[in-house]
Amino acid sequence: MSQPKLKVIAYSDYICPFCYIGYHRIEQLKKEFNLDVEWRPFEIHPETPKGGALTGELPFPKEYLELAFANVKRLADEDGLTLKFSGKLPNSRLALHISEFARKKGIFGAFHKLVLEAYWLEGKDIGDKHLLLDLAESVGLDKKEIELYLRTDEPFKAVQNYLKELRRYGINGVPSFVIEDRLIIGAQPYEVFKKIINKILDEKSKEF
């Protein structure tokens, strides 16, 4: 009997390093399990200036940032990932809005992957509109159509609706994953994901 498909709703922001690690872990899990994954936006730093902010200017103690980067590096090393810290925190709103356009066109996955890799593997500024439009065009999206979409309130409303959804779940951090009816917070180890997925599959097998 084929493995039943499990619905996974994942909340993330492009500027969150743990979200990229979580994305990579979900992609690996998809090779072993039949997962239908839907990524949804959660803008974690809406206060970031439109042009971004230098990491050294963020309102966090130096010790906190050093500890956070060390933790990110440890998790990335576990997955064999080499992240490139650009030294700048972009404003992610534009990337999140264009990703909603990509979702409308059925090309979300390809665009989502490119934005994550542009920032975390290449150290590019994903707050830059020209870069985002070029990435979008490379997966088959039309720049002019995107520009028209961005002039409407549709992308803002879409992201706000997801925020309301997050509040209903009681989620206030990313990455967060809802696998069927189970909530997982953070880029947990593979073993944690596998244990929960296998438990769900076992429960489903007993339903028949």
Contacts in CASP RR format, 6 or more apart in sequence:
PFRMAT RR
TARGET T0000
AUTHOR 0000-0000-0000
METHOD contacts of the structure
MODEL  1
MSQPKLKVIAYSDYICPFCYIGYHRIEQLKKEFNLDVEWRPFEIHPETPK
GGALTGELPFPKEYLELAFANVKRLADEDGLTLKFSGKLPNSRLALHISE
FARKKGIFGAFHKLVLEAYWLEGKDIGDKHLLLDLAESVGLDKKEIELYL
RTDEPFKAVQNYLKELRRYGINGVPSFVIEDRLIIGAQPYEVFKKIINKI
LDEKSKEF
2 34 0 8 1.000
3 33 0 8 1.000
3 34 0 8 1.000
3 201 0 8 1.000
4 34 0 8 1.000
4 201 0 8 1.000
4 204 0 8 1.000
5 34 0 8 1.000
5 35 0 8 1.000
5 36 0 8 1.000
6 33 0 8 1.000
6 34 0 8 1.000
6 35 0 8 1.000
6 36 0 8 1.000
6 179 0 8 1.000
6 180 0 8 1.000
6 197 0 8 1.000
6 200 0 8 1.000
6 201 0 8 1.000
7 36 0 8 1.000
7 38 0 8 1.000
7 179 0 8 1.000
7 180 0 8 1.000
8 26 0 8 1.000
8 35 0 8 1.000
8 36 0 8 1.000
8 37 0 8 1.000
8 38 0 8 1.000
8 177 0 8 1.000
8 178 0 8 1.000
8 179 0 8 1.000
9 38 0 8 1.000
9 40 0 8 1.000
9 177 0 8 1.000
9 178 0 8 1.000
10 22 0 8 1.000
10 23 0 8 1.000
10 26 0 8 1.000
10 37 0 8 1.000
10 38 0 8 1.000
10 39 0 8 1.000
10 40 0 8 1.000
10 175 0 8 1.000
10 176 0 8 1.000
10 177 0 8 1.000
10 178 0 8 1.000
11 39 0 8 1.000
11 40 0 8 1.000
11 41 0 8 1.000
11 42 0 8 1.000
11 162 0 8 1.000
11 166 0 8 1.000
11 171 0 8 1.000
11 173 0 8 1.000
11 174 0 8 1.000
11 175 0 8 1.000
11 176 0 8 1.000
11 177 0 8 1.000
12 19 0 8 1.000
12 22 0 8 1.000
12 23 0 8 1.000
12 39 0 8 1.000
12 40 0 8 1.000
12 41 0 8 1.000
12 42 0 8 1.000
12 174 0 8 1.000
12 175 0 8 1.000
13 19 0 8 1.000
13 41 0 8 1.000
13 42 0 8 1.000
13 43 0 8 1.000
13 44 0 8 1.000
13 45 0 8 1.000
13 92 0 8 1.000
13 96 0 8 1.000
13 174 0 8 1.000
14 90 0 8 1.000
14 92 0 8 1.000
14 95 0 8 1.000
14 96 0 8 1.000
14 115 0 8 1.000
14 116 0 8 1.000
14 119 0 8 1.000
14 126 0 8 1.000
15 44 0 8 1.000
15 45 0 8 1.000
15 48 0 8 1.000
15 89 0 8 1.000
15 90 0 8 1.000
15 92 0 8 1.000
15 119 0 8 1.000
15 126 0 8 1.000
16 44 0 8 1.000
16 174 0 8 1.000
16 175 0 8 1.000
17 72 0 8 1.000
17 76 0 8 1.000
17 83 0 8 1.000
17 120 0 8 1.000
18 72 0 8 1.000
18 75 0 8 1.000
18 174 0 8 1.000
18 175 0 8 1.000
18 186 0 8 1.000
18 187 0 8 1.000
19 116 0 8 1.000
19 174 0 8 1.000
19 175 0 8 1.000
19 187 0 8 1.000
20 81 0 8 1.000
20 83 0 8 1.000
20 116 0 8 1.000
20 119 0 8 1.000
20 120 0 8 1.000
21 72 0 8 1.000
21 75 0 8 1.000
21 76 0 8 1.000
21 79 0 8 1.000
21 81 0 8 1.000
21 187 0 8 1.000
22 175 0 8 1.000
22 186 0 8 1.000
22 187 0 8 1.000
23 39 0 8 1.000
23 116 0 8 1.000
23 175 0 8 1.000
24 79 0 8 1.000
24 81 0 8 1.000
25 79 0 8 1.000
25 187 0 8 1.000
25 188 0 8 1.000
25 190 0 8 1.000
25 193 0 8 1.000
26 35 0 8 1.000
26 37 0 8 1.000
26 177 0 8 1.000
26 193 0 8 1.000
28 79 0 8 1.000
28 190 0 8 1.000
29 35 0 8 1.000
29 190 0 8 1.000
29 193 0 8 1.000
29 194 0 8 1.000
29 197 0 8 1.000
30 37 0 8 1.000
32 194 0 8 1.000
33 197 0 8 1.000
33 201 0 8 1.000
35 197 0 8 1.000
39 108 0 8 1.000
39 109 0 8 1.000
39 112 0 8 1.000
40 162 0 8 1.000
40 165 0 8 1.000
41 96 0 8 1.000
41 99 0 8 1.000
41 100 0 8 1.000
41 158 0 8 1.000
41 159 0 8 1.000
41 162 0 8 1.000
42 162 0 8 1.000
42 163 0 8 1.000
42 166 0 8 1.000
42 171 0 8 1.000
42 173 0 8 1.000
42 174 0 8 1.000
42 176 0 8 1.000
43 92 0 8 1.000
43 93 0 8 1.000
43 96 0 8 1.000
43 159 0 8 1.000
43 163 0 8 1.000
44 92 0 8 1.000
44 173 0 8 1.000
44 174 0 8 1.000
45 89 0 8 1.000
45 91 0 8 1.000
45 92 0 8 1.000
46 93 0 8 1.000
48 89 0 8 1.000
48 90 0 8 1.000
48 91 0 8 1.000
48 92 0 8 1.000
49 91 0 8 1.000
50 91 0 8 1.000
51 90 0 8 1.000
51 91 0 8 1.000
51 127 0 8 1.000
52 88 0 8 1.000
52 89 0 8 1.000
52 90 0 8 1.000
52 91 0 8 1.000
52 125 0 8 1.000
52 127 0 8 1.000
53 88 0 8 1.000
53 89 0 8 1.000
54 87 0 8 1.000
54 88 0 8 1.000
54 89 0 8 1.000
55 65 0 8 1.000
55 85 0 8 1.000
55 87 0 8 1.000
55 88 0 8 1.000
55 89 0 8 1.000
56 65 0 8 1.000
56 87 0 8 1.000
58 65 0 8 1.000
58 89 0 8 1.000
69 85 0 8 1.000
72 83 0 8 1.000
73 83 0 8 1.000
75 187 0 8 1.000
76 82 0 8 1.000
76 83 0 8 1.000
78 189 0 8 1.000
81 120 0 8 1.000
81 121 0 8 1.000
82 121 0 8 1.000
83 120 0 8 1.000
83 121 0 8 1.000
84 120 0 8 1.000
84 121 0 8 1.000
84 122 0 8 1.000
84 123 0 8 1.000
85 123 0 8 1.000
86 119 0 8 1.000
86 123 0 8 1.000
86 124 0 8 1.000
86 125 0 8 1.000
88 125 0 8 1.000
90 119 0 8 1.000
90 125 0 8 1.000
90 126 0 8 1.000
90 127 0 8 1.000
90 128 0 8 1.000
91 127 0 8 1.000
92 126 0 8 1.000
92 127 0 8 1.000
93 159 0 8 1.000
94 127 0 8 1.000
94 129 0 8 1.000
94 132 0 8 1.000
94 150 0 8 1.000
95 115 0 8 1.000
95 126 0 8 1.000
95 127 0 8 1.000
95 132 0 8 1.000
96 155 0 8 1.000
96 159 0 8 1.000
97 149 0 8 1.000
97 150 0 8 1.000
97 155 0 8 1.000
97 156 0 8 1.000
97 159 0 8 1.000
98 111 0 8 1.000
98 132 0 8 1.000
98 133 0 8 1.000
98 136 0 8 1.000
98 146 0 8 1.000
98 150 0 8 1.000
98 155 0 8 1.000
99 108 0 8 1.000
99 111 0 8 1.000
99 112 0 8 1.000
99 115 0 8 1.000
100 154 0 8 1.000
100 155 0 8 1.000
100 158 0 8 1.000
100 159 0 8 1.000
101 136 0 8 1.000
101 141 0 8 1.000
101 145 0 8 1.000
101 146 0 8 1.000
101 149 0 8 1.000
101 150 0 8 1.000
101 155 0 8 1.000
102 108 0 8 1.000
102 109 0 8 1.000
102 110 0 8 1.000
102 111 0 8 1.000
102 112 0 8 1.000
102 136 0 8 1.000
102 139 0 8 1.000
102 141 0 8 1.000
104 149 0 8 1.000
105 141 0 8 1.000
107 139 0 8 1.000
107 140 0 8 1.000
107 141 0 8 1.000
110 139 0 8 1.000
111 135 0 8 1.000
111 136 0 8 1.000
111 139 0 8 1.000
111 141 0 8 1.000
114 135 0 8 1.000
114 138 0 8 1.000
114 139 0 8 1.000
115 126 0 8 1.000
115 132 0 8 1.000
115 135 0 8 1.000
118 124 0 8 1.000
118 126 0 8 1.000
118 131 0 8 1.000
118 135 0 8 1.000
119 126 0 8 1.000
124 131 0 8 1.000
125 131 0 8 1.000
126 132 0 8 1.000
133 143 0 8 1.000
133 146 0 8 1.000
136 143 0 8 1.000
136 146 0 8 1.000
137 143 0 8 1.000
149 155 0 8 1.000
166 172 0 8 1.000
166 176 0 8 1.000
169 176 0 8 1.000
169 178 0 8 1.000
169 183 0 8 1.000
171 183 0 8 1.000
171 185 0 8 1.000
173 185 0 8 1.000
173 186 0 8 1.000
174 186 0 8 1.000
175 186 0 8 1.000
175 187 0 8 1.000
176 183 0 8 1.000
176 184 0 8 1.000
176 185 0 8 1.000
176 186 0 8 1.000
177 183 0 8 1.000
177 184 0 8 1.000
177 185 0 8 1.000
177 186 0 8 1.000
177 193 0 8 1.000
178 184 0 8 1.000
179 193 0 8 1.000
179 196 0 8 1.000
179 197 0 8 1.000
179 200 0 8 1.000
180 200 0 8 1.000
182 196 0 8 1.000
182 200 0 8 1.000
184 192 0 8 1.000
184 193 0 8 1.000
184 196 0 8 1.000
END
